[in-house]
Amino acid sequence: MSTKVVDRTPLTFYERSYLPAILSGLKVTARHFLRSAKGHNTATDLSQGYYPEVPWTVAEGYRGAPYLVRDQEGHTKCVSCQLCEFICPPKAIKITPPGPEGIPSDRANAEKMPREFEINMLRCIFCGMCQEVCPEEAIFLQKDYSLTGTSREEMIYNKEKLLSLGGTHAGIQKWKHKLESAQHQEVFPVKTH
């Protein structure tokens, strides 16, 4: 196998000054400025309208911000198992368990509920692992793509804010569907020697 040597021509002073790259960038900027000045807004032109006035239609399967949800009676579904906190890759979720002197659960079939539940939306990568691991179906990714805040503290959502944004989810039973699909799977016989 032979090696081919390629002779590189040295850059001229004009090319080393990055002037061609700067000028081509300014040319693109000027072109977009002139188009928008004439009324042709090509940068934000969508088939449905302009973004701020007409919201973007989210595609099916979009993973937005995670929020806590309530059941149909308005009770908190989270039981402070902390699975979502352990599985979160960027460590954006922080759960404070109730402790021995914590407030009792507001549901009959739950032992405990979190004293505090925080999600740092600046760290969250919207991967959906918290939703997948939750045994109580208490956390869901909503179709929210416009998260805004004026400070870092505003982007750390506490339990009350997460519950108010999440709303009520009734009738979602992902574990029931997984059990049904597991029962429909073919059973493989185990051979013993």
N, C-alpha and C positions, 0 to 999 in steps of 0.2 A: 504494500500500500504506500503510495507516494504522497508527499505533502506538497500542496501547491502554495507557493508564496505569492501573495498579492501585494503589489506595490501601492502604497497609499500616498496620494499626493498631499503635500502640506497645505493646510488651510491658509487662505489669504487673510490679510489684515481685516478686510471687510467681513469675512465669515467668522473670524475669531472675536469680533466685537459684538456678536449676537444682534447686530443691527438688522439683518434680514428677518430674523424671527420676530423681533419687536415690531417691525414695520408690517409684517403679514398679520400679526395679531391686531394691530391698530386698524388695519384695512377691514378685517372681519367685524370689529366693533363699530367702525364707521358705517359699514353696510347695514348692520342691524339697527343702528340709530336712525339712519335715513329712512329705512322701511317703516319703523314705528312712528316716525315723525309724519309720514305720509298717511298714516292710518292703517297700515298693514302690520298688525301685531302677530308676527309669526312665532315668537318665542313662547307665548302662553296660549296660542290658539289651539283649542281642542275641538273635537267634533261636536261636543255637547254644549260648548259655550266657554266663557272665560272663567278661570278657576275661582277667584274669590267670591264672585256672585253666584256661580253655579258650582255646587260641590262636585268633587270627583266621584264617579261611580266606582265603587270598590269591586274588584273581581272576586269570584267565588274561590274560597280557600285562602283569602288574604289573612295574614296573621298580624293583627294590630296590637294594641296595648293590653296587658293582662289586668283584669279587674275581678274583685270578689263579687259573688252573687248571693242572693237570698233565696230561700225556698218559697213555695206558694203561700205559706202562712206569714212570711216576712221575717223568719228567723235566719240568723247567720248559719251558713252551711259549714264553715270552716271549723274543724275540731282540734286545731293546733297540733297536728301530727308532725309538722315540720319537714315533710318529704319534699315539698317544693323548694324550701330553703336549702336543703342538702343537695338537690339536683341542679340548682340554678348555676350555669357555667360562669357568669360574671359576678356571682354573689350579690345580686341586686335585691333579693328578698331577705327581710329580717323579721322574724317572728319572735315575740316575747310570750312564752307560755304563761298560763295563769298562776302557777305556783300553788303552794298549799293554802294560802289565804285568798286565792283568786276568786273572782265572781263566778257563780255557778252558771252552767249552760242554760240557754233559754229554750232548748229543745229537750224533749224527754229521752230521745235515743242517742244523745251525745254526752260524753263524760265531761268534756271541757271545751272551752273556746278561747281563742288567743286574747291576751291582755292588750297586745299591740301587734299590728301587722303593717309592715311598711314595704313599699316597692320603690326603689330609686329608678325612676324612668330615664335618667341620664345614663345609667349603667345597663339597663335592660336591652337585650338584643332581639327580643320578640321571637325567640326560638320555639316557644310552645311546649317546652319540656315540663313546665309547672302544670299546665293543663292536662298533659298526658299522665302525670304521676299522681294527681290528686284523687284519692279514693272516694272522697265525698262529693266530687264534682262542684267544688266551691270556687274554683278559679277558671275563668274563661278568657280567651283572647277576643276582644271586641274588634269591630271594623273601624277603629279610631286611628287616624293617621296624622292628625293635626294636634300634636301635643305642644303647648306653649306655656311659657313661664317667664317671669322677669328676674328670678333669682334661682340659685341652686336649691334652696330650701323649698321653694314652691314646687319643684319637680320631684320631691320625695312625697309620695302619696301615702297618707296614713289609712287606717282601717275604715274610718268614717267616709273619707273621700272615695276609697276603692269600692265600698258598698253602694254609695250613692251613684257612682258612674256605672257600676255593674248591673244594677237593677235586679229584677226577679227572674229566675229561670225555673220553670216548672215542667215536669215531665221528661227531663233529659236524664236518661239512665244508660250511660255508656257501658257500665259494667254488666248490666243485664243483657245488652246486645252482644257483648263479648262472650258471656256465658252461653247464650243461645248459639253463637257461631262456633264455639268450642264443642258444644254438644252435637252439632251437625257434622263435625269433622269425622273422617273415617278413623276407626280405632284399629291400630296396628297390633296384631298379636305378637307377644313376646315368646320367642323360642328358647327353650332351655335345653341344654345338652346333657 
